[in-house]
Amino acid sequence: MTAILERFEELHPNSLRLHRRAADVFPNGVTHDIRYFTPFPLYMERAQGSRKWDVDGNEIIDFVMGHGALLLGHNERSVQAAVAAQLQHGTHYGASHEAEIEWGLRVKQLIPSAESLRFTSSGTEATMMAVRLARGYTGRSTVVRFSQNFHGWNDIMVGAPDREGVHPHAFGIPDESLANVVVVPQNDPETLRQTLKEEDVAAVILEPTGAHFGEIPLDPAMLPLLRETTTAAGAVLIFDEVITGFRASPGGVQAATGITPDLTTMAKILAGGLPGGAVAGSREIVSLIEFGAGDRGEFGSRIPHPGTYNANPLSAAAGVAALDRVATGEPHRHANALSRDLVVRLNDVLRAAGAAGCAYAHTSMFHIVLGAECPAPVDGFDWDWQGRPGDRVPRTAADVVWALRRGMLNERVDLMGSGGMVSSAHSQEDIDHTVQAFERTILQIQNEGLL
Ligand SMILES: Cc1ncc(COP(=O)(O)O)c(C=O)c1O
């Protein structure tokens, strides 16, 4: 057994005990794909601010941050108070309530494309609804998405059918469900133009910072091009801002870049760490949900939208409190500055260790590549996209990612994959600790011959 693995098992006996129980209950013993961990995942007991504590008493600096939902950190005071107050009044009225209006108004104030919106229970539901609205609105079927961009797990968002109609990577999904999905490289203007010309495209959907919240960065020149070409083709442009909404800026990527999509999908920070999503956009499109819409539209009936937990009072209360903090821009200033410091110093560590790789970030979302040559980061921080078309981003080998994650957990730092999210609750001390933890972990990975 490697030294990193041995230490991991030594530090986490109670997690191993719980995992043995869970293995009999859940596939792989986990309840979300990205919580899958070998040799076993850690079990948490509580969380506060930038930290969480596991069942073995380890105090861990958290960069998973509720899978990106917690821009304000764990248990932020105003969110906690709002949820506690709402609990006194009930968790579900099965009826309309004022907090949902307050919540919706804040989304409208922050997100430029949001003339009208509907709340959903998750990001997956939001992307499903956005595509349905686009197809209903245009009367067309084809959906274009960018390779490796993630939009949840509904049928048409999984797998990668190629231009010849072969769908090799969508186990459990009939080919017919993917027949109208075209996946194109994200940084390839020509293929995009060609696809919009050849196909009757209802919608183009993308993560507007690039696949996996910028792990494969989108060439910034693609956004204006997307706006221009989708408008010309009569296709609906959908920004999936489930992660970037309220994080890339208070108004998401669209407020930061001035490029306004027709529809936007949101979740995570939207609901302050509680379950919730939304689809927002032009009133003309979103109003296809309205009763009576079928009488107006050219293409048939309205689009139904039930959902037991849509705009539930607890999520609404948390969302209102969180978006009030988001609106100040202060959480972003703090988190972005720490993210920049972290990334610059992680690159220093790699350079000093003579290890191939790099760290880079977009605002508070950071990524680490190990064991591969990277293009020079601009200002030690972001990628230089000049002359780098296509999606060729260096990848870290899977065994190195595991070694990194286990090694960092041994040092009491939890990464999300090989990157993470900085929150407004993180401190300079957290960043200093993380850099030192990284330095020690890189050395161990090198000692194990993986780097
Ligand atoms: C960009 C993006 N879209 C959609 C989703 C799906 O959201 P949910 O997990 O709430 O269904 C995610 C989840 O991480 C996401 O990152």
PDBQT file of the ligand as one rigid body, heavy atoms in Angstrom, charges set to zero:
ROOT
HETATM    1  C1  LIG A 501     -23.527  23.454 -15.371  1.00  0.00    +0.000 C 
HETATM    2  C2  LIG A 501     -24.476  22.516 -14.682  1.00  0.00    +0.000 A 
HETATM    3  N1  LIG A 501     -25.701  22.327 -15.190  1.00  0.00    +0.000 NA
HETATM    4  C3  LIG A 501     -26.601  21.518 -14.608  1.00  0.00    +0.000 A 
HETATM    5  C4  LIG A 501     -26.281  20.836 -13.459  1.00  0.00    +0.000 A 
HETATM    6  C5  LIG A 501     -27.285  19.931 -12.826  1.00  0.00    +0.000 C 
HETATM    7  O1  LIG A 501     -27.744  20.508 -11.641  1.00  0.00    +0.000 OA
HETATM    8  P1  LIG A 501     -28.368  19.589 -10.490  1.00  0.00    +0.000 P 
HETATM    9  O2  LIG A 501     -27.252  18.802  -9.893  1.00  0.00    +0.000 OA
HETATM   10  O3  LIG A 501     -28.971  20.577  -9.527  1.00  0.00    +0.000 OA
HETATM   11  O4  LIG A 501     -29.407  18.725 -11.142  1.00  0.00    +0.000 OA
HETATM   12  C6  LIG A 501     -25.014  21.006 -12.881  1.00  0.00    +0.000 A 
HETATM   13  C7  LIG A 501     -24.657  20.298 -11.649  1.00  0.00    +0.000 C 
HETATM   14  O5  LIG A 501     -23.558  20.329 -11.155  1.00  0.00    +0.000 OA
HETATM   15  C8  LIG A 501     -24.080  21.851 -13.515  1.00  0.00    +0.000 A 
HETATM   16  O6  LIG A 501     -22.856  22.014 -13.036  1.00  0.00    +0.000 OA
ENDROOT
TORSDOF 0
